[in-house]
Structure formats: structure tokens, C-alpha cells
Amino acid sequence: MKGIVSFSIGLTGLILCLFLVDNEPKATIFKLALGFVVGGIIEFIVFVIKNRNRWNILKTLILKRNKPVRVTVAYLFRIELNGKYVLIKRHKKDNPGYQPVGGAYKYLKEENREFFDKLGVEPCHFVPRDEDTEHDLRVIVNKRKNLVKFLRWFESRKNRELDPYREFYEELVEPGFLSKDVFKHIKYIFIGKHVEGVLKSPVYPIDELRYAEIFELRIEDDEQKKAIMNLTNFQDEILFATPYEIRNKASQDGKVILSHSFKILP
């Protein structure tokens, strides 16, 4: 906005110079106007550099600014042992296979009601919602010109889920794959994020943006290490996959590995 204002003032000044006759004020106004124009251009260049990783998003905001977009914001766990990564079976019939532990973040409904209404953010109902998926950050932004504001809200960490332990517990501890006593708490570090940009959805009737934060589980002691190793006892539900298998989207024995699993790889 600052760059737009500066550029607009400068451009107005340059146009004004076309109608001035007196050379002295004309020269002064020209210099000032040129400074504002250059300042606006510099602001734009800085903006592009800062947002270079979001260029795909910025491009779609310009070309399809009033079109809706489906947004999924999730977190995935990198759980590595002896060069292999822990994947868990996805049971939903629409897209079965093995994937990293993790899932969609939750948002606080009442705290975000006014802000989401202002941005035109609403729950996505392409997949049926229930008490488990209620308040998942699988939403539709009705006008994608508001997409950057939505992502800024998420990255501000305000009024949303912060700790990724919930999905770890629900997928590994609650079903009994890992002991609650051994994993009553976990240590993890933030690795980074993976933003695919706004792409045509292979499944849904509108474009979508998939945003994932990656966390690496840090095994704290021998007891936790042994418990992770013992996940091999659940061969139908848990898969230890090599990077090659993950990139190839299939294990050596033919099990399907879902395409987004590569995001946990270094």
C-alpha cells in the first residue's frame, strides 16, 4: 500500500508537470515526483522479493481475485528411524493408502467469527464434516484476493491450534500403537512449511491451496526408541518407508503411499 501511494503521488506530479509553464517550479515538482515514483518502484521490488515464495498465490490473486479457493492447512510429522519414515494407513475410501502422521489444524470458531466473516471464510463441505472434523482448517475463501490476509492470520498463530500433539495422540497413542505412559508428552522441532500454491484440484470443482507445516519427532530416550521400533508389529496399519519408496508412491511389497507424503522428506 505504501508503494502504491508513493507511485500514485509521483505519477500525479509528473502529469502536473506537463501543464506547468514556469520552469523553476516545474523542475522542483518533477524532481519530487520522480522521487516518489522511484520510491514506489523500490517498494514494489522489495514486496516481490519478500513474497517470491508466494508468487503463484500473488499471480492468481491478480487473475482470479474474486474466484473462490479451497484451503487446507495441516501439519505432518517426520518420524525417522534407521533411514526409514513412519507412515500410517488412511482408512477413508476416497483415497486409501499410507501417509505421514498428522492432520488439519483446528481454529477457534467464536474468536474468529468476525474476522472470517469479513474475509468470506467458510467451512468446506466437499468432504462431510462431523464432530471430529468440526473446526478443521479445511475452508473455502470465497474471494481469493483475501487469501494473503488469511495466511497472515494463520502465521500470526492467533486463535488457532498451536500444538501438533493432538493428531500424534489420536493416530498413534489412542489406538494403542504407542503407550500413553511412554508418550505422555513428546519433543518435536519445527522443520519448515510446504506451500504448493494455488492449483487446479484433481478432486474438487474449485482450485485449492494446500499448506503444510512439518515437525520432526525427537525421540527422548531408549524407551521411546524401542516403542517406535515396535511399530513394525502393526504391519497392516504402519509402514516404515524409505525415501525412494515415498517418492515412488509405493512400497516394495505394493502398498500405496499417498502423494503428499514426500513433504516430510529432507
For each residue, the residues with C-beta under 8 A, 3 or more apart:
1: 4 5
2: 5 6 43
3: 6 7 39 40 41 42 43 44 46 47
4: 1 7 8 40
5: 1 2 8 9 40
6: 2 3 9 10 36 37 39 40 43
7: 3 4 10 11 36 37 39 40 41 43 44
8: 4 5 11 12 40
9: 5 6 12 13 33 36
10: 6 7 13 14 32 33 34 35 36 37 38 39 40
11: 7 8 14 15 33 37
12: 8 9 15 16 33
13: 9 10 16 17 29 30 32 33 36
14: 10 11 17 18 30 33 34 37
15: 11 12 18 19
16: 12 13 19 20 29 33
17: 13 14 20 26 29 30 33
18: 14 15
19: 15 16
20: 16 17 25 26 29
21: 26
22: 25 26
23: 26 27
24: 27 28
25: 20 22 28 29
26: 17 20 21 22 23 29 30
27: 23 24 30 31
28: 24 25 31 32
29: 13 16 17 20 25 26 32 33
30: 13 14 17 26 27 33 34
31: 27 28 34 35
32: 10 13 28 29 35 36
33: 9 10 11 12 13 14 16 17 29 30 36 37
34: 10 14 30 31 37 38
35: 10 31 32 38 39
36: 6 7 9 10 13 32 33 39 40
37: 6 7 10 11 14 33 34 40 41
38: 10 34 35 41 42
39: 3 6 7 10 35 36 42 43
40: 3 4 5 6 7 8 10 36 37 43 44
41: 3 7 37 38 44 45
42: 3 38 39 45 46
43: 2 3 6 7 39 40 46 47
44: 3 7 40 41 47 48
45: 41 42 48 49
46: 3 42 43 49 50
47: 3 43 44 50 51
48: 44 45 51 52 55
49: 45 46 52
50: 46 47
51: 47 48 54 55 58
52: 48 49 55
53: 195
54: 51 57 58 148 151 195 197
55: 48 51 52 58 59
56: 59 60 197 198
57: 54 60 61 147 148 151 195 197 198 209
58: 51 54 55 61 62 148
59: 55 56 62 63
60: 56 57 63 64 69 144 147 198 207
61: 57 58 64 65 144 145 147 148
62: 58 59 65
63: 59 60
64: 60 61 67 144 207
65: 61 62 143 144 145
66: 143 144 145
67: 64 143 144 206 207
68: 140 141 142 143 144 206
69: 60 140 141 144 147 198 206 207 208 209
70: 124 126 138 139 140 201 204 206 207 208 209
71: 137 138 139 140 141 147 150 208 209 210 211
72: 104 137 138 208 209 210 211
73: 104 105 137 138 154 211 212
74: 102 103 104 105 137 210 211 212 213
75: 102 103 105 164 167 212 213 214 215
76: 100 101 102 212 213 214 215 260 263 264
77: 86 100 101 102 164 167 168 188 214 215 216 217 264
78: 85 100 191 214 215 216 217 264 265
79: 85 86 100 101 216 217 228
80: 83 84 85 86 216
81: 84 86 219 225 228 229 240
82:
83: 80 242 243
84: 80 81 240 241 242
85: 78 79 80 100 240 241 242 243 246 264 265
86: 77 79 80 81 100 101 228 231 238 239 240
87: 98 99 100 101 238 239 240 241 246 257 261
88: 98 99 100 101 171 172 237 238 239
89: 96 97 98 236 237 238 239
90: 95 96 97 98 99 258
91: 96
92: 95 96
93: 96
94: 127 203
95: 90 92 258
96: 89 90 91 92 93 256
97: 89 90 255 256 257 258
98: 87 88 89 90 239 241 251 255 256 257 258 261
99: 87 88 90 102 257 258 260 261
100: 76 77 78 79 85 86 87 88 261 263 264
101: 76 77 79 86 87 88 167 168 171 172
102: 74 75 76 77 99 164 167 168 171 212
103: 74 75 136 167 170 171
104: 72 73 74 133 136 137 138
105: 73 74 75 136 137 154 160 161
106: 135 136 137 160 161 166
107: 112 135 137 159 160 161
108: 111 112 135 159 160
109: 112 113 135
110: 113
111: 108 159
112: 107 108 109 115 116 153 159 160
113: 109 110 116 117
114: 117 118
115: 112 118 119 153
116: 112 113 119 120 121 122 139
117: 113 114 120 121
118: 114 115
119: 115 116 141 146 149 150
120: 116 117 141 142 143 146
121: 116 117 139 140 141 142 146 150
122: 116 139 140 142
123: 129 136 138 139 140
124: 70 127 138 139 140
125: 128 129
126: 70 203 204
127: 94 124 133 138
128: 125 133
129: 123 125 133 134 136
130: 133 134
131: 134
132:
133: 104 127 128 129 130 136 138
134: 129 130 131
135: 106 107 108 109
136: 103 104 105 106 123 129 133
137: 71 72 73 74 104 105 106 107 154 160
138: 70 71 72 73 104 123 124 127 133
139: 70 71 116 121 122 123 124
140: 68 69 70 71 121 122 123 124 206
141: 68 69 71 119 120 121 144 146 147 150
142: 68 120 121 122 146
143: 65 66 67 68 120 146
144: 60 61 64 65 66 67 68 69 141 147 198 207
145: 61 65 66
146: 119 120 121 141 142 143 149 150
147: 57 60 61 69 71 141 144 150 151 198 209
148: 54 57 58 61 151 152
149: 119 146 152 153
150: 71 119 121 141 146 147 153 154
151: 54 57 147 148 154 155 211
152: 148 149 155 156
153: 112 115 149 150 156 158
154: 73 105 137 150 151 157 160 211
155: 151 152
156: 152 153
157: 154 160 162
158: 153
159: 107 108 111 112
160: 105 106 107 108 112 137 154 157
161: 105 106 107 166
162: 157
163: 166
164: 75 77 102 167 168 188 213 215
165: 168 169 185 186
166: 106 161 163 169 170
167: 75 77 101 102 103 164 170 171
168: 77 101 102 164 165 171 172 173 183 186 217
169: 165 166 172 173 174 183
170: 103 166 167 173 174
171: 88 101 102 103 167 168 174 175 177
172: 88 101 168 169 175 177 178 183 231
173: 168 169 170 176 177 178 179 180 183
174: 169 170 171
175: 171 172 237
176: 173
177: 171 172 173 231 234 237 238
178: 172 173 182 183 227 228 231
179: 173 182 183 227
180: 173 183 184
181: 184
182: 178 179 223 224 227
183: 168 169 172 173 178 179 180 186 224 227
184: 180 181
185: 165
186: 165 168 183 217 218 220
187: 217 218 220
188: 77 164 215 216 217 218
189: 215 216 218
190: 213 214 215
191: 78 214 215 216
192: 213 214
193: 211 212 213 214
194: 211 212 214 263
195: 53 54 57 209 210 211 212
196: 199 209 210 211
197: 54 56 57 209
198: 56 57 60 69 144 147 207 208 209
199: 196 207 208 209
200: 207
201: 70 204 205 206 207 208
202:
203: 94 126
204: 70 126 201 208
205: 201
206: 67 68 69 70 140 201
207: 60 64 67 69 70 144 198 199 200 201
208: 69 70 71 72 198 199 201 204
209: 57 69 70 71 72 147 195 196 197 198 199
210: 71 72 74 195 196 260
211: 71 72 73 74 151 154 193 194 195 196
212: 73 74 75 76 102 193 194 195 260 263
213: 74 75 76 164 190 192 193
214: 75 76 77 78 190 191 192 193 194 263 264
215: 75 76 77 78 164 188 189 190 191
216: 77 78 79 80 188 189 191
217: 77 78 79 168 186 187 188
218: 186 187 188 189
219: 81 224 225 228
220: 186 187 224
221: 224 225
222: 225 226
223: 182 226 227
224: 182 183 219 220 221 227 228
225: 81 219 221 222 228 229
226: 222 223 229 230
227: 178 179 182 183 223 224 230 231
228: 79 81 86 178 219 224 225 231
229: 81 225 226 232
230: 226 227 233
231: 86 172 177 178 227 228 234 238 240
232: 229 235 238 240
233: 230
234: 177 231 237 238
235: 232 238 239
236: 89
237: 88 89 175 177 234
238: 86 87 88 89 177 231 232 234 235
239: 86 87 88 89 98 235 251 255 257
240: 81 84 85 86 87 231 232
241: 84 85 87 98 245 246 251 257 261
242: 83 84 85 245 246
243: 83 85 246 247 265
244: 247 248
245: 241 242 248 250 251 252 257
246: 85 87 241 242 243 249 257 261 262 264 265
247: 243 244 262 265
248: 244 245 257
249: 246 256 257 258 259 261
250: 245 254 255 256 257
251: 98 239 241 245 254 255 257
252: 245
253:
254: 250 251
255: 97 98 239 250 251
256: 96 97 98 249 250
257: 87 97 98 99 239 241 245 246 248 249 250 251 261
258: 90 95 97 98 99 249 261
259: 249 262
260: 76 99 210 212 263
261: 87 98 99 100 241 246 249 257 258 264
262: 246 247 259 265
263: 76 100 194 212 214 260
264: 76 77 78 85 100 214 246 261
265: 78 85 243 246 247 262
266:
